[in-house]
Amino acid sequence: MVRTAMTGGRPSRSPCDVSVRKRSVGGSFIVAVVVLVGGCSSNSENQPQGRAAIPGTEYRNAEYVIEGQRIKLADGLAEADISPGSASRIVTRYFGNELKTDLNDDGREDVVFLLTQQRGGSGTLFYAVAALNTEAGYLGSDGYLLGDRIAPQTTVVSRNPRHKNVIVVNYGDRRPDEPMTAQPSVDKSVHLKLDAETVRWGIVVPGFEGESR
């Protein structure tokens, strides 16, 4: 199993070498770092930890945590200076690929969708986020980095009968030896489950015997 980190605008993957505890959430073994057979999985252990997002009245106007920073959308868009006085700006934008489903079994319809973020260069980073529909409004999750200039496909609920509230994000990517100018041609999928208490994604490994009961 591997973990995802950000390096030079593209996701880099390195062997997981930390020791963590295991926790069961809604039948799937996930935490910020997940102990699994042969290793562990983390969405953001290498990223700075930001404060929790503040609920919004509409999910396109809610707040999300991207790379440890709270991002407040306004009609699906947020812009901020990269640094004081800089001409370059960080632009975070609603992309789509929505999936509406109850992620935490509270009877409310939540939303999963993709955000993009541009940081002044040629890259466009894609993140999967969730918005929990709470009494206080839509509470945004952290962003799970899918990659740079990928080709989004579908976002669906896992059909695995052992999975409970597990989301599958499908997308096209490039081979490691291909340049960023190449068209994404490699089909990839990531299985994600939201911890409703921390509003953070965990990675579910397909085929892991204890992944869900």
N, C-alpha and C positions, 0 to 999 in steps of 0.2 A: 504494500500500500504506500501511497505517496502523499505529499502535501503540496499545496499550491502557494506560490509566492509571486511577487511582482519584481521583475528585473528588466529594466530598459524598455518598458512599454509592452512586454510580452510576458505571459506566465512562464515561470521556470519551475521545474519539478525536481525535488531532491529527496533522498531517502529520509524517512521520519526517524529521528533519533532522540525523541523526548520520552519521558516516562509520565504517564497520566493515568487517571482513574476512569472507570467505565460506569455509565449510568444508563438506565432504561427510560426512554421517553415514548409513551404511547406504543410500546411494543418493539421499538427499534433502538438498538444500542448506539446512541450518539451523544456527544457533548461537543464543546469547542474543539477538543481533541479527542478522537475516538480510538479506544483500544480494540483492535481486531486481530484476527489470525495473521501473524507474520508482520505486524506493524500497526500504524495508526493513521488517522485521517484528520485533517484540520482545514477549515476554510480560511481562517485568519490568524493563526497563531503567530505568524511573522509580521502581521500588520499592527500598527498602533491602535490601541483600544480607545475608542471614543465613547462619549456618554450616550445613553440610550436616546432614541429618537423621540420627538414630541408628537402626539397624535394630531392628525388633521381631519377636517370635516369631509374631505374627498381625497381618494388615494392619489390623484394627480397633483394634489396640493399638500400631501403629507411630507414627512421628513424621513430620510433614509440615511444609513451609515455606510459610506463608501471609503475604503482604505482608512478607516478610523476617524473620518471626518463626517460630521452631520451635514447633510445636504437637504435644504428645504426647497421643494419644488413649488412653482407657481404656474398652474395650468400646464404641468408636465415639463417645465424648464427651470434650470437654475444656472446662473453665471456668477463667477467670482474671479478676481485677479489672482494669478499664480503667485505673485508677490507684490508688495506695495510699489506702485510706480511702474509695474511691468505692463507692456502692451499686450502680452499674451494673457488669455483667460482660460479658466477651466469651465467647460460647458457640459452640463449634465442634462440629458434629454430623455423623455419617455420614448421608447421605441415601439412597444406593443407586444405581440405574441401572448396575449392575455389568457389566463386560465382562472376561472372563478370556481372555487370549491371551498368547503369547510376544512381548514387546516388543523383545527384544534378541538373539534367535536363540541362546539358551543351552540350549534344551531344557526350560526351566522355565516353568510357567504363572504369568504375572503378572496383576495386577488393575488395572483402571481403574474409577473410580467418582466420584461427586460428594459433596462436602462442602458444608454450609451454615455460614455464620457470621453471628451476630447480635451487635451491638455496643451494645446498650442503647436503640436507637431502634426505629422501625417497620420498618426495612429487613431483608431476609434476602438476603445475598450468596451466590451459588452458585459453587463452584470445581470444576474437573476436576482430579483428582489420579491418580497411578499409584503402585502399590506393586510394586517389583521383587523377585521371589522369588530371594534370594541364599543362599549357604551360611551366611551370618551371620544370616539372617532377612529379613523384608520391609523393604526400603529405600524410604522414602517420597519422592515428588518434591516439587517446588514446586507451588503451586496456580495453575491458569490461571483467571482471573476471567471468568465467563460473563456475569454481570450481577446486578442487584438484582430480586428477586421475579419471576424468569423462570418459565417453565413447561417443565421438563425433559421431553424426549420419549425419544429412544433414543441409545444409545452403541454404535457399531458399528465394525468394521474397514472401511476404505475398499475399495470394489470397483474402483477405478481400477487397471488392470493395471500402471501405471508406479509405483504406490505400494508401498512396502515398510514394513510395520509402522506404517502411518499410521492414526490413529484419527479417526473423525468423531463429533462430539458435536452432536446436533440438539436444538433447543429453541425455545420460543415467546418472543417479546419484544414490546415496544411500539414504536410509531413515535416518533421524536424529539419530536414535538409533543404526544404523549399524556401525561396525568398518570399518576402511579404507581398511582392507583386503578383505572385501566383494565385490563381483562383482556388478557393477552398474546395477540395475534392475528397476529403477523408471524413466519413460520417462518424460522429462521436455522440455519446450520451452521458449525462451525469444524473445520478439519482440523489435527490435532496429531500431532507425532512426538517421541518422547522420546529425548534424548541420554543414553545409558546411562552415559557417563562423568561427566557433571555432574548427572544425574538432574533435568534441567530440560526443560520443554516448548519446542518450536520450532513455529512456525506454517508450515504448508505451503500455498502458494497454488495452488488448482486452476487448471489451464490454463497454468501457467508452464512453458515449454519445458524448462527444466533442472531441474525439481523432483525428478525421479527417473529413474534409469537402471538 
